[in-house]
Amino acid sequence: MAATAVRYLRSVGAATAAGPAPVDPLPRPDLRAVADDERAPVDPAEFRRVLGHFASGVTIVTAHDPADDVGGPAGFACQSFASLSLDPPLVAFMVARTSTTWPRIARAGVFCVNVLGAGQGELCRGFAVSGADKFAGVMYTAAPATGSPLLDGVPAWIDCHVHAVHTGGDHLIVVGRVEALGAVEPTDTDTDADADGGGTADGPLLFHRGRFGRFGPLTG
């Protein structure tokens, strides 16, 4: 009976103990920017001007690949960060496909999102430049789940594994699965964030129309 069943399964191409039936591989995704014939008739300068009216928070995305002994930790300033899903816990950020930092984060397979406070504008500027030693003089510890750099003084952090990467024109959409996270809540004893270099006292660092700012509650 068993031999008959095996012969039947082989005849219809099912997997047996001898090995699985051959499966055609999925096609590789076409990684490319938007083609000329797909571009909308929108002037890039006007696009930036209008979208600049949308205020956002500011983060620094960091990673450290232990195999990258020469390069050390990697990181870049990022506005385009957002929560994505509660179950499972996912976040997302966007990065230019021309970024030289992203390939290093991709090789690490993990990252930590450091949410910046209002007093950390200079820290953000340091991570926004290309080619410099961004971590020079920057204090950090290892994030608990991935070991990615968790920068000192940030009001919040999210420690993630790379969950998926999608193309979005000239950018990549990186989805991370949250493994650990934390925040420091301000207290009545906090001093001014600009004076002590911390990020918690005056709320988040904001970016609007090319300038940094800070959050202020509405009154009245």
C-alpha positions as CSV (number, residue, x, y, z in Angstrom):
1,M,0.0,0.0,0.0
2,A,2.8,2.4,0.9
3,A,4.7,1.7,-2.3
4,T,1.5,2.3,-4.3
5,A,1.0,5.6,-2.6
6,V,4.5,6.8,-3.2
7,R,4.3,5.8,-6.9
8,Y,1.0,7.8,-7.1
9,L,2.5,10.9,-5.4
10,R,5.5,10.8,-7.8
11,S,3.2,10.5,-10.8
12,V,1.5,13.7,-9.9
13,G,4.7,15.6,-9.0
14,A,4.2,15.7,-5.2
15,A,7.1,15.9,-2.8
16,T,8.3,12.6,-1.4
17,A,11.1,11.5,1.0
18,A,13.4,11.5,-2.0
19,G,13.2,15.3,-2.1
20,P,10.8,18.1,-2.9
21,A,9.4,18.7,-6.4
22,P,11.3,21.4,-8.3
23,V,9.8,24.9,-7.8
24,D,10.4,27.8,-10.1
25,P,12.1,30.6,-8.3
26,L,10.2,33.9,-7.8
27,P,11.3,36.7,-10.1
28,R,13.7,39.2,-8.7
29,P,12.1,42.5,-7.9
30,D,12.9,45.3,-10.4
31,L,14.7,47.8,-8.3
32,R,14.7,51.1,-10.1
33,A,13.8,54.7,-9.8
34,V,10.8,56.2,-11.5
35,A,11.1,56.2,-15.3
36,D,10.8,59.4,-17.3
37,D,7.5,58.4,-18.8
38,E,6.1,57.8,-15.3
39,R,6.9,61.2,-13.9
40,A,4.0,63.5,-13.0
41,P,4.2,67.0,-14.3
42,V,5.3,68.4,-11.0
43,D,8.3,70.7,-10.6
44,P,10.7,69.2,-8.0
45,A,11.3,72.6,-6.3
46,E,7.6,73.2,-6.0
47,F,7.1,69.6,-4.6
48,R,9.7,70.3,-1.9
49,R,8.2,73.8,-1.1
50,V,4.7,72.5,-0.7
51,L,5.6,69.3,1.2
52,G,7.8,71.5,3.5
53,H,4.7,72.8,5.1
54,F,4.2,69.4,6.7
55,A,6.0,69.5,10.1
56,S,7.7,66.3,11.2
57,G,9.7,65.0,14.1
58,V,13.4,64.2,13.6
59,T,15.3,61.0,14.3
60,I,18.7,59.4,13.8
61,V,18.7,55.9,12.5
62,T,21.8,53.9,13.7
63,A,23.2,50.4,13.2
64,H,26.4,48.5,13.8
65,D,27.5,45.5,11.9
66,P,30.0,43.6,14.0
67,A,31.6,42.3,10.8
68,D,32.3,45.9,9.7
69,D,35.5,46.4,11.8
70,V,36.8,49.3,9.6
71,G,33.6,51.3,9.2
72,G,32.4,51.2,12.8
73,P,28.8,52.3,13.5
74,A,26.6,53.8,10.9
75,G,23.8,56.4,11.1
76,F,21.9,59.1,9.4
77,A,19.4,61.8,10.2
78,C,15.9,60.9,9.1
79,Q,12.6,62.9,9.1
80,S,10.5,60.3,7.3
81,F,9.9,57.9,10.2
82,A,6.5,56.7,11.3
83,S,4.7,54.0,13.3
84,L,3.1,51.4,11.0
85,S,1.5,48.6,12.8
86,L,0.6,47.7,16.4
87,D,0.1,43.9,15.8
88,P,2.8,43.0,14.9
89,P,4.7,46.0,16.1
90,L,6.2,47.6,13.0
91,V,7.7,51.0,12.2
92,A,8.9,52.4,8.9
93,F,11.4,55.0,7.5
94,M,12.3,56.1,4.1
95,V,15.9,56.5,2.8
96,A,17.2,57.7,-0.5
97,R,18.5,55.0,-2.8
98,T,21.7,57.0,-3.3
99,S,22.4,56.9,0.5
100,T,25.9,55.5,1.3
101,T,24.8,54.7,4.9
102,W,21.8,52.6,4.1
103,P,23.8,49.6,2.6
104,R,25.7,49.4,5.9
105,I,22.5,49.3,7.9
106,A,21.1,46.7,5.5
107,R,24.1,44.5,6.0
108,A,23.6,44.7,9.7
109,G,20.0,43.7,9.3
110,V,19.0,45.8,12.4
111,F,18.7,49.4,13.4
112,C,17.8,51.7,16.3
113,V,15.6,54.8,15.7
114,N,16.8,57.6,18.1
115,V,14.0,60.2,18.5
116,L,15.6,63.6,19.0
117,G,14.6,66.2,21.5
118,A,14.4,70.0,21.0
119,G,17.9,70.6,22.3
120,Q,19.6,68.2,19.8
121,G,19.6,70.2,16.6
122,E,23.4,70.2,16.4
123,L,23.4,66.4,16.9
124,C,21.0,66.1,14.0
125,R,23.2,68.3,11.8
126,G,26.2,66.2,12.5
127,F,24.4,63.1,11.2
128,A,22.9,64.9,8.2
129,V,26.3,65.4,6.5
130,S,27.9,62.9,4.2
131,G,31.4,61.5,4.5
132,A,32.2,62.8,8.0
133,D,32.9,60.8,11.1
134,K,29.3,61.2,12.4
135,F,30.0,59.5,15.7
136,A,33.0,61.6,16.7
137,G,32.4,62.8,20.2
138,V,28.9,61.2,20.4
139,M,28.2,59.1,23.4
140,Y,26.1,56.0,23.0
141,T,25.4,52.6,24.4
142,A,24.3,49.4,22.8
143,A,20.5,49.0,22.3
144,P,19.3,46.0,24.2
145,A,17.9,43.8,21.4
146,T,20.2,44.5,18.5
147,G,23.3,46.2,19.8
148,S,22.7,49.2,17.6
149,P,23.9,52.6,18.9
150,L,21.5,54.1,21.3
151,L,22.5,57.8,21.6
152,D,22.8,59.4,25.0
153,G,20.2,61.9,25.9
154,V,17.5,61.0,23.4
155,P,14.0,61.1,24.8
156,A,12.9,57.9,23.0
157,W,14.3,55.0,21.1
158,I,13.0,52.0,19.1
159,D,15.2,49.0,18.5
160,C,14.3,46.9,15.4
161,H,15.2,44.1,13.0
162,V,14.7,44.9,9.3
163,H,11.4,43.3,8.4
164,A,10.9,44.3,4.8
165,V,12.2,46.7,2.2
166,H,10.1,48.1,-0.6
167,T,10.8,50.4,-3.5
168,G,9.3,53.9,-3.6
169,G,10.6,55.8,-6.6
170,D,14.0,57.2,-5.8
171,H,13.6,56.1,-2.1
172,L,13.4,52.8,-0.3
173,I,10.7,52.1,2.3
174,V,12.3,50.2,5.2
175,V,9.9,48.3,7.6
176,G,11.3,47.3,10.9
177,R,9.9,44.9,13.5
178,V,10.2,46.4,17.0
179,E,12.1,44.2,19.4
180,A,12.5,46.8,22.3
181,L,11.8,50.4,22.9
182,G,11.8,53.0,25.6
183,A,11.3,56.7,26.5
184,V,12.3,59.1,29.2
185,E,9.5,61.3,30.4
186,P,10.3,64.9,31.4
187,T,10.1,65.8,35.1
188,D,9.6,69.1,37.0
189,T,13.3,69.1,37.8
190,D,14.4,69.1,34.2
191,T,16.5,72.1,33.1
192,D,16.4,73.8,29.8
193,A,17.2,71.4,27.0
194,D,19.5,73.8,25.2
195,A,21.5,74.4,28.3
196,D,22.2,70.8,29.3
197,G,22.2,69.2,25.9
198,G,19.4,66.8,26.8
199,G,16.4,66.1,24.7
200,T,13.6,65.7,27.2
201,A,12.9,69.0,28.8
202,D,11.4,70.9,25.9
203,G,9.8,68.1,24.0
204,P,10.6,66.9,20.5
205,L,12.8,68.4,17.9
206,L,10.6,69.4,14.9
207,F,11.5,70.2,11.3
208,H,9.3,72.6,9.3
209,R,10.1,74.5,6.0
210,G,13.8,73.9,6.3
211,R,14.2,75.0,9.9
212,F,14.3,73.3,13.3
213,G,11.7,74.1,15.9
214,R,10.1,72.9,19.1
215,F,6.6,71.9,20.2
216,G,4.5,74.4,22.1
217,P,1.0,73.5,23.4
218,L,-1.9,75.7,22.3
219,T,-3.4,77.9,25.0
220,G,-6.8,79.4,25.3
